[in-house]
């Protein structure tokens, strides 16, 4: 059973990049349905300061006003901004009526059952449809992973485990992380850390990573990649939160080049664990199945017009590989799956030619927009980037034939 939370209770590449509002200039195209697979917004660092981060440096970490992993106050505000933008956009496209609450069966919000994901969904619908009684659906028991959003391995065979471990190992060997590791060691004064003094782990570039791919668990790594990811994640969240330049990484990560070097560690961690085809197809299967049913198998007359799914970076990363999206790079961002960003599936009807079309865009806030807390609207939109699927060629405006899009699910398995 999924619990409903009323948002009204809240007080608050050959990849084509085009403004979403530009679609309004095509009078023969009518938006019929939107599914947004979103990552939760700004949270406190996942690695508590009393554990992994405290082991990696003797320096004092800035304090957060929420527990590790929880959505911050600013994260809620940023998500309201994103909701406001999308609400204006779907009204402009005629999917809902401006100034009116959507019909109860026309919108469905579904989040993983963690605080940061459920709260993100609540803030989004509050920003998109203020004053409307729109429930957010999630499992009754908070703090547990919903199977739809859990990136856990479901294959019990030893053969799969061996394939997964081999693939992760090969991916790790292909990473170029030495510049990022060396900068991180300097930033945290790693030679004086507990990791170095007690565990004799003093050189991230010389350490070995150990991977696991156990049934019923998320893919996992122990070693420099894990340590580096925890550090960069903490620094990235500090930057998004808007801490002063002297507080973010103690003032030692300032330039664009430095951010790119350390962010390569964070991206490498995610890619190694969740984007090898062997792992991605397995852990993303429940989410792929949900999207297939909602967009392709379900009768359009009965399906919601607006679907919001809120999960995690691992969900989006594995989904993109499982569905065979082409490689991409998001302008204005160091992350591949940024905080608050959403993979937006848009179903359109070409009334002139009587055909169905699909467009998939990554809609996200740039690093600057997140750090500065910039309000979003049609006049001041977030970033948007048109994505491409293998086997689903797009035209000059980023549209793919609907039948080709539907066929892509045959490539992902069941």
C-alpha positions in Angstrom: 0.0 0.0 0.0 1.2 3.5 -0.8 0.6 6.4 1.5 -0.8 9.7 0.2 0.5 13.0 1.4 -1.5 16.2 0.5 0.8 18.9 -0.9 -1.6 21.6 0.2 -0.4 20.9 3.8 2.9 22.5 2.9 3.6 26.1 3.5 5.8 26.5 1.1 27.1 15.7 -28.5 24.7 15.5 -31.3 22.3 16.4 -28.6 20.1 19.3 -29.4 19.5 21.9 -26.7 16.3 23.9 -27.3 14.2 26.0 -24.9 11.1 24.1 -23.9 9.0 27.2 -24.6 10.1 27.0 -28.2 7.8 24.1 -28.7 4.8 26.5 -28.4 5.8 28.0 -31.7 4.8 24.7 -33.5 1.0 25.1 -33.7 0.3 21.7 -35.1 1.9 19.9 -32.1 -0.2 19.2 -29.1 1.3 18.0 -25.8 -0.6 14.9 -24.6 1.4 13.5 -21.7 4.5 14.2 -19.6 6.4 11.7 -17.4 9.2 13.2 -15.3 11.8 10.9 -13.7 13.4 13.3 -11.2 16.3 13.1 -8.8 15.5 14.5 -5.3 16.7 18.1 -4.7 19.4 19.4 -2.4 20.2 17.3 0.7 22.8 17.1 3.4 25.8 14.9 2.6 25.0 11.2 2.9 28.3 10.3 4.7 27.8 11.5 8.2 30.6 13.7 9.6 31.2 11.2 12.4 32.1 8.4 10.0 33.6 8.4 6.5 34.2 12.1 6.2 35.6 12.4 9.7 38.0 9.6 8.9 39.2 11.3 5.7 40.3 14.6 7.3 41.2 16.1 10.7 39.6 19.4 9.7 36.2 20.4 11.1 33.2 20.1 8.7 30.5 22.7 8.4 27.3 21.8 10.3 24.0 21.2 8.5 20.5 22.0 10.0 19.1 18.6 8.9 20.3 15.0 9.4 22.6 13.4 6.7 20.7 12.6 3.6 17.6 14.7 4.3 16.3 17.4 2.0 17.4 20.9 3.2 15.3 23.9 3.5 16.9 25.4 0.4 16.4 22.1 -1.4 12.6 22.5 -0.8 12.8 26.1 -2.1 14.7 25.0 -5.2 12.1 22.3 -5.9 9.3 24.8 -5.6 11.0 26.8 -8.2 11.3 23.8 -10.5 7.6 23.0 -9.9 6.6 26.6 -10.7 8.4 26.4 -14.0 6.9 23.1 -15.1 3.5 24.2 -13.9 3.7 27.3 -16.1 4.9 25.2 -19.0 2.2 22.5 -19.0 -0.4 25.3 -18.7 1.1 27.1 -21.7 1.0 23.8 -23.7 -2.7 23.3 -22.7 -2.2 20.2 -20.7 -3.8 21.9 -17.7 -5.8 25.1 -17.4 -3.9 28.1 -16.1 -5.0 29.1 -12.5 -7.1 25.9 -12.0 -6.3 22.7 -10.1 -5.8 19.6 -12.3 -8.5 17.0 -12.3 -7.7 14.3 -9.6 -7.0 11.6 -12.2 -4.9 13.8 -14.5 -1.8 13.9 -12.3 0.1 11.2 -10.4 3.1 11.9 -8.1 5.0 8.8 -6.9 8.2 9.0 -4.8 10.6 6.6 -3.1 9.8 6.3 0.5 12.8 8.3 1.9 12.5 11.8 3.4 14.4 13.5 0.6 12.4 12.0 -2.2 8.9 12.3 -0.7 9.6 15.8 0.4 11.0 16.7 -3.0 7.7 15.5 -4.6 5.7 17.5 -2.2 7.6 20.7 -2.9 7.3 20.1 -6.6 3.6 19.8 -6.7 3.2 22.7 -4.3 5.2 24.9 -6.7 3.5 23.6 -9.8 0.0 23.7 -8.6 -0.2 25.9 -5.4 -3.2 25.5 -3.2 -4.2 22.2 -4.9 -4.9 19.0 -3.0 -2.5 16.7 -4.9 -1.4 13.6 -3.1 2.2 12.2 -3.2 2.2 8.4 -3.2 4.8 6.3 -1.5 5.1 3.2 0.7 3.6 3.5 4.1 6.9 2.7 5.9 9.2 5.7 5.5 13.0 5.1 5.5 12.8 2.0 3.4 13.5 1.6 -0.3 10.5 1.1 -2.6 11.3 -1.8 -5.0 10.5 0.4 -8.0 13.3 2.8 -7.0 15.7 0.5 -5.3 18.8 0.0 -7.4 19.4 -3.4 -5.8 20.6 -6.5 -7.7 17.9 -9.1 -8.3 19.8 -11.8 -10.1 20.9 -14.5 -7.7 23.2 -16.4 -10.1 26.9 -16.6 -9.6 27.3 -16.1 -13.4 25.7 -12.6 -13.1 27.8 -11.7 -10.1 31.0 -12.6 -11.9 29.9 -10.6 -15.0 29.0 -7.6 -13.0 32.2 -7.6 -11.0 34.3 -8.0 -14.1 32.4 -5.1 -15.8 32.8 -2.8 -12.8 36.5 -3.6 -12.6 37.1 -2.8 -16.3 35.1 0.4 -16.0 37.2 1.5 -12.9 40.4 0.8 -14.8 39.3 3.1 -17.6 38.7 6.1 -15.3 41.2 9.0 -15.2 41.0 10.2 -11.6 44.5 10.9 -10.6 44.2 14.7 -10.8 41.0 14.6 -8.8 42.5 12.3 -6.2 45.6 14.5 -5.8 43.5 17.6 -5.4 41.3 15.9 -2.8 44.3 14.8 -0.8 45.5 18.4 -0.7 42.1 19.8 0.2 41.6 17.5 3.2 45.2 17.1 4.2 44.9 13.4 3.8 48.3 12.5 5.2 47.1 13.7 8.6 43.7 11.9 8.5 42.6 9.0 10.6 42.5 6.9 7.4 46.3 7.5 7.0 47.3 7.3 10.6 45.2 4.4 11.7 44.5 2.5 8.5 47.7 3.3 6.6 45.6 4.5 3.7 47.5 7.7 2.8 47.5 7.8 -1.0 44.2 7.7 -2.9 46.0 7.2 -6.2 47.8 4.1 -5.0 44.8 2.4 -3.3 42.8 -0.5 -4.7 39.0 -0.6 -5.0 37.1 -3.7 -4.0 33.6 -4.2 -5.6 30.6 -6.3 -4.5 27.5 -7.2 -6.5 25.5 -9.2 -4.0 21.9 -10.3 -4.6 19.5 -8.0 -2.7 22.0 -5.2 -2.3 23.1 -2.2 -4.2 26.4 -2.5 -6.1 29.1 -1.4 -3.7 32.8 -0.3 -3.6 35.3 0.1 -0.8 38.5 2.0 -1.4 39.6 5.3 -2.9 36.6 5.6 -5.2 34.2 5.4 -2.2 36.3 7.9 -0.1 36.6 10.3 -3.0 32.9 10.1 -3.8 32.0 10.9 -0.2 34.3 13.9 -0.2 33.2 15.3 -3.5 29.5 14.8 -2.7 29.9 16.8 0.5 31.8 19.6 -1.3 29.1 19.7 -4.1 26.3 19.9 -1.6 28.1 22.7 0.3 28.4 24.6 -3.0 24.7 24.1 -3.9 23.7 25.2 -0.4 25.4 28.5 -1.0 28.1 28.3 1.7 30.7 31.1 1.4 33.6 30.4 -1.0 35.8 30.1 2.1 33.6 27.4 3.6 33.2 25.3 0.5 36.0 22.7 0.7 37.7 25.1 3.1 38.2 27.5 0.2 40.5 25.2 -1.7 38.3 24.3 -4.7 37.6 27.5 -6.6 38.2 27.2 -10.3 36.2 25.5 -13.0 39.1 23.2 -13.7 39.4 22.2 -10.1 35.7 21.4 -9.9 35.9 19.3 -13.0 38.8 17.3 -11.7 37.1 16.4 -8.4 33.7 15.9 -10.0 35.3 13.3 -12.2 35.6 11.2 -9.1 31.9 11.5 -8.3 30.9 10.8 -11.8 33.3 7.8 -12.0 31.8 6.4 -8.8 28.3 6.5 -10.2 29.3 5.2 -13.6 31.3 2.3 -12.3 28.6 1.0 -10.0 25.4 1.7 -12.0 26.2 2.3 -15.7 27.8 -0.9 -16.9 25.2 -2.6 -19.1 25.3 -5.8 -17.0 24.3 -3.9 -13.8 22.2 -1.2 -15.3 19.8 -3.6 -17.0 19.3 -5.5 -13.8 18.9 -2.7 -11.3 16.8 -0.5 -13.5 14.4 -3.2 -14.6 11.6 -2.3 -12.1 11.7 1.4 -13.2 11.8 0.5 -16.9 8.8 -1.7 -16.4 6.9 1.1 -14.6 7.7 3.6 -17.4 6.8 1.1 -20.1 3.4 0.4 -18.5 2.7 4.0 -17.9 3.7 5.4 -21.3 3.2 2.5 -23.7 1.0 -0.2 -22.4 -1.6 1.8 -20.4 -4.6 3.1 -22.3 -4.0 6.8 -22.9 -7.6 7.6 -22.1 -7.2 6.3 -18.6 -3.6 7.3 -18.0 -2.6 10.5 -16.0 -1.5 13.4 -18.2 1.2 14.3 -15.8 3.4 11.7 -14.0 6.1 12.7 -11.5 8.5 10.0 -10.3 11.1 11.0 -7.7 14.1 8.8 -6.9 17.8 9.0 -7.0 20.9 9.6 -9.2 21.4 5.9 -9.4 17.9 5.5 -10.8 18.5 7.9 -13.6 22.0 6.7 -14.4 21.0 3.1 -14.7 17.8 3.9 -16.5 19.6 5.9 -19.2 21.9 2.9 -19.9 19.2 0.3 -19.7 17.0 2.2 -22.2 20.1 2.8 -24.4 20.3 6.6 -24.4 23.3 8.0 -26.2 26.2 9.6 -24.2 25.6 13.2 -23.2 27.1 16.1 -21.3 25.0 18.7 -19.6 26.1 22.3 -20.1 26.6 24.3 -17.0 26.9 21.3 -14.7 29.7 19.1 -13.3 27.3 16.2 -12.5 25.8 13.8 -15.0 22.6 13.5 -13.0 22.3 16.8 -11.1 20.4 17.5 -7.9 16.7 18.2 -8.8 17.2 17.3 -12.5 14.6 15.3 -14.3 14.4 13.1 -17.3 11.3 14.4 -19.0 9.4 12.1 -21.4 7.0 14.2 -23.6 4.3 12.6 -25.7 3.1 14.9 -28.5 0.4 14.6 -31.2 1.1 16.1 -34.7 -2.4 17.1 -35.7 -1.4 18.1 -39.2 0.1 14.7 -40.0 -1.9 12.6 -37.5 1.1 11.0 -35.9 2.4 10.5 -32.4 5.8 11.8 -31.3 8.1 11.5 -28.3 10.7 14.0 -27.1 13.0 13.3 -24.1 14.8 16.1 -22.5 17.0 16.5 -19.4 15.5 19.5 -17.5 17.8 20.6 -14.7 19.3 23.6 -12.8 22.8 24.6 -13.6 25.4 24.7 -10.9 25.1 28.5 -10.8 21.3 28.4 -10.6 21.4 25.9 -7.7 24.1 27.8 -5.8 22.4 31.2 -6.3 18.9 29.9 -5.6 17.5 31.4 -8.8 13.7 31.4 -9.1 12.5 29.7 -12.3 9.7 30.6 -14.7 8.9 30.6 -18.4 10.9 33.9 -18.5 13.7 32.5 -16.5 13.8 28.7 -17.3 16.0 25.9 -16.1 18.5 24.3 -18.4 17.1 21.7 -20.9 18.9 19.3 -23.1 17.4 17.0 -25.8 18.4 13.4 -25.3 18.7 10.7 -28.0 17.8 7.0 -27.9 19.5 4.3 -29.9 17.1 3.2 -32.5 14.9 6.2 -32.2 16.2 8.9 -34.6 15.2 12.5 -33.8 14.4 15.3 -36.2 15.9 18.8 -36.1 13.5 19.7 -33.2 14.3 16.6 -31.2 11.2 14.6 -31.9 11.3 10.8 -32.4 8.5 8.8 -34.0 6.3 7.2 -31.3 6.4 3.7 -32.7 10.2 3.8 -32.7 10.2 5.0 -29.1 7.8 2.1 -28.1 10.2 -0.3 -29.8 13.1 0.7 -27.6 11.6 -1.0 -24.6 12.0 -4.4 -26.4 15.7 -3.8 -26.1 15.6 -3.5 -22.3 14.1 -6.9 -21.4 11.2 -7.4 -19.0 
